Amino acid sequence: MVATSEDLITWSKATVFYSPADLPANVSAIVTGMTYPSFVDPAAPSAFGDRNYATIGRRPYLYWVSIGHSPYTDGRHLWATPMEIREQLLA
């Protein structure tokens, strides 16, 4: 879920950002949970010598960990999903 705010006081309604329904069928079949999301953009120019990838551009990757059905068969996996950040114009 994600919500946005321009003043950190008034927030938009929370909405689903990315879910197993957005995954290809062969991936969603083994994913029962999605955890630890983080945007990382190795191609973004660093700000102030940032070595921790805190700066992202318009095309970062969403890294996340999947939790499977069994820790012995499909356990946990690290995924990198390419994303594109677009500005939404408010009328």
mmCIF file of the C-alpha atoms, coordinates in Angstrom:
data_MODEL
# 
_entry.id   MODEL 
# 
loop_
_atom_site.group_PDB 
_atom_site.id 
_atom_site.type_symbol 
_atom_site.label_atom_id 
_atom_site.label_alt_id 
_atom_site.label_comp_id 
_atom_site.label_asym_id 
_atom_site.label_entity_id 
_atom_site.label_seq_id 
_atom_site.pdbx_PDB_ins_code 
_atom_site.Cartn_x 
_atom_site.Cartn_y 
_atom_site.Cartn_z 
_atom_site.occupancy 
_atom_site.B_iso_or_equiv 
_atom_site.pdbx_formal_charge 
_atom_site.auth_seq_id 
_atom_site.auth_comp_id 
_atom_site.auth_asym_id 
_atom_site.auth_atom_id 
_atom_site.pdbx_PDB_model_num 
ATOM 1  C CA . MET A 1 1  ? 0.000  0.000   0.000   1.00 0.00 ? 1  MET A CA 1 
ATOM 2  C CA . VAL A 1 2  ? 1.099  3.529   -0.678  1.00 0.00 ? 2  VAL A CA 1 
ATOM 3  C CA . ALA A 1 3  ? -0.224 6.996   0.170   1.00 0.00 ? 3  ALA A CA 1 
ATOM 4  C CA . THR A 1 4  ? 1.074  10.425  -0.804  1.00 0.00 ? 4  THR A CA 1 
ATOM 5  C CA . SER A 1 5  ? 1.195  13.828  0.838   1.00 0.00 ? 5  SER A CA 1 
ATOM 6  C CA . GLU A 1 6  ? 2.416  17.261  -0.200  1.00 0.00 ? 6  GLU A CA 1 
ATOM 7  C CA . ASP A 1 7  ? 2.585  18.609  3.367   1.00 0.00 ? 7  ASP A CA 1 
ATOM 8  C CA . LEU A 1 8  ? 3.031  15.411  5.466   1.00 0.00 ? 8  LEU A CA 1 
ATOM 9  C CA . ILE A 1 9  ? -0.192 16.269  7.287   1.00 0.00 ? 9  ILE A CA 1 
ATOM 10 C CA . THR A 1 10 ? -2.942 15.564  4.763   1.00 0.00 ? 10 THR A CA 1 
ATOM 11 C CA . TRP A 1 11 ? -2.623 12.168  3.069   1.00 0.00 ? 11 TRP A CA 1 
ATOM 12 C CA . SER A 1 12 ? -4.265 10.530  0.085   1.00 0.00 ? 12 SER A CA 1 
ATOM 13 C CA . LYS A 1 13 ? -6.217 7.331   0.459   1.00 0.00 ? 13 LYS A CA 1 
ATOM 14 C CA . ALA A 1 14 ? -3.891 4.310   0.599   1.00 0.00 ? 14 ALA A CA 1 
ATOM 15 C CA . THR A 1 15 ? -3.865 2.253   -2.554  1.00 0.00 ? 15 THR A CA 1 
ATOM 16 C CA . VAL A 1 16 ? -2.201 -0.945  -3.717  1.00 0.00 ? 16 VAL A CA 1 
ATOM 17 C CA . PHE A 1 17 ? 1.099  -0.125  -5.371  1.00 0.00 ? 17 PHE A CA 1 
ATOM 18 C CA . TYR A 1 18 ? 2.354  -3.538  -6.489  1.00 0.00 ? 18 TYR A CA 1 
ATOM 19 C CA . SER A 1 19 ? 0.936  -6.953  -5.673  1.00 0.00 ? 19 SER A CA 1 
ATOM 20 C CA . PRO A 1 20 ? 1.216  -10.606 -6.713  1.00 0.00 ? 20 PRO A CA 1 
ATOM 21 C CA . ALA A 1 21 ? -1.552 -9.890  -9.259  1.00 0.00 ? 21 ALA A CA 1 
ATOM 22 C CA . ASP A 1 22 ? 0.981  -7.710  -11.147 1.00 0.00 ? 22 ASP A CA 1 
ATOM 23 C CA . LEU A 1 23 ? 3.452  -10.577 -11.524 1.00 0.00 ? 23 LEU A CA 1 
ATOM 24 C CA . PRO A 1 24 ? 3.767  -13.021 -14.417 1.00 0.00 ? 24 PRO A CA 1 
ATOM 25 C CA . ALA A 1 25 ? 1.764  -16.217 -13.819 1.00 0.00 ? 25 ALA A CA 1 
ATOM 26 C CA . ASN A 1 26 ? 4.844  -18.425 -13.359 1.00 0.00 ? 26 ASN A CA 1 
ATOM 27 C CA . VAL A 1 27 ? 6.175  -16.085 -10.634 1.00 0.00 ? 27 VAL A CA 1 
ATOM 28 C CA . SER A 1 28 ? 2.858  -15.420 -8.852  1.00 0.00 ? 28 SER A CA 1 
ATOM 29 C CA . ALA A 1 29 ? 2.353  -19.202 -8.550  1.00 0.00 ? 29 ALA A CA 1 
ATOM 30 C CA . ILE A 1 30 ? 5.244  -19.426 -6.065  1.00 0.00 ? 30 ILE A CA 1 
ATOM 31 C CA . VAL A 1 31 ? 4.750  -16.103 -4.236  1.00 0.00 ? 31 VAL A CA 1 
ATOM 32 C CA . THR A 1 32 ? 2.552  -16.016 -1.145  1.00 0.00 ? 32 THR A CA 1 
ATOM 33 C CA . GLY A 1 33 ? 3.895  -12.742 0.240   1.00 0.00 ? 33 GLY A CA 1 
ATOM 34 C CA . MET A 1 34 ? 5.912  -9.727  -0.853  1.00 0.00 ? 34 MET A CA 1 
ATOM 35 C CA . THR A 1 35 ? 8.150  -8.074  1.757   1.00 0.00 ? 35 THR A CA 1 
ATOM 36 C CA . TYR A 1 36 ? 11.004 -5.586  2.252   1.00 0.00 ? 36 TYR A CA 1 
ATOM 37 C CA . PRO A 1 37 ? 10.327 -3.319  -0.777  1.00 0.00 ? 37 PRO A CA 1 
ATOM 38 C CA . SER A 1 38 ? 13.031 -0.839  -1.675  1.00 0.00 ? 38 SER A CA 1 
ATOM 39 C CA . PHE A 1 39 ? 13.759 1.346   -4.697  1.00 0.00 ? 39 PHE A CA 1 
ATOM 40 C CA . VAL A 1 40 ? 17.352 1.136   -5.950  1.00 0.00 ? 40 VAL A CA 1 
ATOM 41 C CA . ASP A 1 41 ? 18.695 2.825   -9.057  1.00 0.00 ? 41 ASP A CA 1 
ATOM 42 C CA . PRO A 1 42 ? 22.349 1.999   -9.758  1.00 0.00 ? 42 PRO A CA 1 
ATOM 43 C CA . ALA A 1 43 ? 22.214 4.232   -12.867 1.00 0.00 ? 43 ALA A CA 1 
ATOM 44 C CA . ALA A 1 44 ? 21.063 7.388   -11.039 1.00 0.00 ? 44 ALA A CA 1 
ATOM 45 C CA . PRO A 1 45 ? 23.649 10.105  -10.478 1.00 0.00 ? 45 PRO A CA 1 
ATOM 46 C CA . SER A 1 46 ? 24.716 10.087  -6.852  1.00 0.00 ? 46 SER A CA 1 
ATOM 47 C CA . ALA A 1 47 ? 23.994 13.086  -4.677  1.00 0.00 ? 47 ALA A CA 1 
ATOM 48 C CA . PHE A 1 48 ? 26.696 14.228  -2.270  1.00 0.00 ? 48 PHE A CA 1 
ATOM 49 C CA . GLY A 1 49 ? 28.803 11.092  -2.744  1.00 0.00 ? 49 GLY A CA 1 
ATOM 50 C CA . ASP A 1 50 ? 25.883 8.791   -1.883  1.00 0.00 ? 50 ASP A CA 1 
ATOM 51 C CA . ARG A 1 51 ? 27.230 5.242   -1.769  1.00 0.00 ? 51 ARG A CA 1 
ATOM 52 C CA . ASN A 1 52 ? 23.991 3.724   -0.436  1.00 0.00 ? 52 ASN A CA 1 
ATOM 53 C CA . TYR A 1 53 ? 21.803 4.225   -3.521  1.00 0.00 ? 53 TYR A CA 1 
ATOM 54 C CA . ALA A 1 54 ? 19.466 6.655   -1.738  1.00 0.00 ? 54 ALA A CA 1 
ATOM 55 C CA . THR A 1 55 ? 19.147 8.692   -4.939  1.00 0.00 ? 55 THR A CA 1 
ATOM 56 C CA . ILE A 1 56 ? 16.843 7.315   -7.615  1.00 0.00 ? 56 ILE A CA 1 
ATOM 57 C CA . GLY A 1 57 ? 15.974 8.483   -11.105 1.00 0.00 ? 57 GLY A CA 1 
ATOM 58 C CA . ARG A 1 58 ? 12.859 7.936   -13.182 1.00 0.00 ? 58 ARG A CA 1 
ATOM 59 C CA . ARG A 1 59 ? 13.618 4.259   -13.878 1.00 0.00 ? 59 ARG A CA 1 
ATOM 60 C CA . PRO A 1 60 ? 14.614 2.556   -10.632 1.00 0.00 ? 60 PRO A CA 1 
ATOM 61 C CA . TYR A 1 61 ? 14.223 -1.089  -9.752  1.00 0.00 ? 61 TYR A CA 1 
ATOM 62 C CA . LEU A 1 62 ? 11.811 -2.171  -7.040  1.00 0.00 ? 62 LEU A CA 1 
ATOM 63 C CA . TYR A 1 63 ? 13.710 -4.805  -5.067  1.00 0.00 ? 63 TYR A CA 1 
ATOM 64 C CA . TRP A 1 64 ? 11.560 -7.056  -2.920  1.00 0.00 ? 64 TRP A CA 1 
ATOM 65 C CA . VAL A 1 65 ? 11.673 -10.441 -1.238  1.00 0.00 ? 65 VAL A CA 1 
ATOM 66 C CA . SER A 1 66 ? 9.106  -13.117 -1.980  1.00 0.00 ? 66 SER A CA 1 
ATOM 67 C CA . ILE A 1 67 ? 7.937  -15.562 0.614   1.00 0.00 ? 67 ILE A CA 1 
ATOM 68 C CA . GLY A 1 68 ? 7.005  -18.914 -0.879  1.00 0.00 ? 68 GLY A CA 1 
ATOM 69 C CA . HIS A 1 69 ? 4.889  -21.806 0.307   1.00 0.00 ? 69 HIS A CA 1 
ATOM 70 C CA . SER A 1 70 ? 7.726  -23.719 1.954   1.00 0.00 ? 70 SER A CA 1 
ATOM 71 C CA . PRO A 1 71 ? 11.162 -22.695 3.202   1.00 0.00 ? 71 PRO A CA 1 
ATOM 72 C CA . TYR A 1 72 ? 12.502 -25.995 1.863   1.00 0.00 ? 72 TYR A CA 1 
ATOM 73 C CA . THR A 1 73 ? 11.222 -25.799 -1.724  1.00 0.00 ? 73 THR A CA 1 
ATOM 74 C CA . ASP A 1 74 ? 10.478 -22.245 -2.814  1.00 0.00 ? 74 ASP A CA 1 
ATOM 75 C CA . GLY A 1 75 ? 11.438 -20.303 0.346   1.00 0.00 ? 75 GLY A CA 1 
ATOM 76 C CA . ARG A 1 76 ? 12.563 -16.697 -0.119  1.00 0.00 ? 76 ARG A CA 1 
ATOM 77 C CA . HIS A 1 77 ? 13.827 -15.030 -3.272  1.00 0.00 ? 77 HIS A CA 1 
ATOM 78 C CA . LEU A 1 78 ? 15.142 -11.554 -4.047  1.00 0.00 ? 78 LEU A CA 1 
ATOM 79 C CA . TRP A 1 79 ? 13.450 -9.957  -7.052  1.00 0.00 ? 79 TRP A CA 1 
ATOM 80 C CA . ALA A 1 80 ? 14.262 -6.795  -9.007  1.00 0.00 ? 80 ALA A CA 1 
ATOM 81 C CA . THR A 1 81 ? 11.308 -5.369  -10.913 1.00 0.00 ? 81 THR A CA 1 
ATOM 82 C CA . PRO A 1 82 ? 11.990 -2.493  -13.327 1.00 0.00 ? 82 PRO A CA 1 
ATOM 83 C CA . MET A 1 83 ? 9.744  0.504   -12.666 1.00 0.00 ? 83 MET A CA 1 
ATOM 84 C CA . GLU A 1 84 ? 9.100  3.894   -14.217 1.00 0.00 ? 84 GLU A CA 1 
ATOM 85 C CA . ILE A 1 85 ? 8.174  6.924   -12.122 1.00 0.00 ? 85 ILE A CA 1 
ATOM 86 C CA . ARG A 1 86 ? 5.830  9.329   -13.858 1.00 0.00 ? 86 ARG A CA 1 
ATOM 87 C CA . GLU A 1 87 ? 4.519  12.667  -12.676 1.00 0.00 ? 87 GLU A CA 1 
ATOM 88 C CA . GLN A 1 88 ? 0.779  12.830  -12.303 1.00 0.00 ? 88 GLN A CA 1 
ATOM 89 C CA . LEU A 1 89 ? -0.614 16.248  -13.131 1.00 0.00 ? 89 LEU A CA 1 
ATOM 90 C CA . LEU A 1 90 ? -3.367 17.477  -10.859 1.00 0.00 ? 90 LEU A CA 1 
ATOM 91 C CA . ALA A 1 91 ? -6.111 19.573  -12.450 1.00 0.00 ? 91 ALA A CA 1 
# 
